Amino acid sequence: MTKATILALCILAFSVHAQILSSNQVETITRAIYISEGGTNAQWLYGIRSVKYKDAADAKRICENSVRKTTPDGLQVVERMILFRL
């Protein structure tokens, strides 16, 4: 995926943050976080630093739960972080 595609997906995903996020939106945001953190070369998968995880699947699950529980204001912060890193 190109950076422009990721950016477009992030904007689409965050434009509906006032509603409950669908599983597809959670997946899109999680994937964008994974890529912005460095993908397979990341020091911390999905940016998960404060919680120990067993493997990539566990880190992804933690990230998805965090995205689901994040308030709309928190999603805007995540959006800015992703845009800054792209």
C-alpha positions, 0 to 999 in steps of 0.5 A, spaced: 500 500 500 502 506 498 502 512 503 497 516 499 492 509 500 493 509 507 492 516 508 485 516 504 483 510 508 485 513 515 481 519 513 475 515 511 476 511 518 476 517 522 471 521 519 466 516 522 469 516 529 462 519 532 459 513 531 461 506 533 466 503 529 465 497 525 470 491 525 472 493 518 474 500 520 477 497 526 481 493 522 483 499 517 485 503 523 489 497 526 493 496 519 495 503 519 498 503 526 502 497 524 504 500 517 506 507 521 510 503 526 514 500 521 510 493 520 515 487 520 521 492 522 518 495 528 521 495 534 514 495 538 509 491 533 502 496 533 506 501 537 504 496 543 509 498 548 506 498 555 503 491 555 507 485 554 505 480 548 506 473 546 506 474 538 504 479 532 497 476 533 497 478 540 499 485 539 494 486 533 488 484 538 491 489 543 491 494 538 484 493 536 481 493 543 485 499 544 482 502 538 475 500 540 475 503 546 478 510 544 474 516 545 473 520 539 478 525 541 483 520 542 482 517 535 483 524 533 490 524 536 491 517 533 490 520 526 495 526 527 500 521 530 499 517 523 499 523 519 505 525 522 509 519 521 507 518 514 
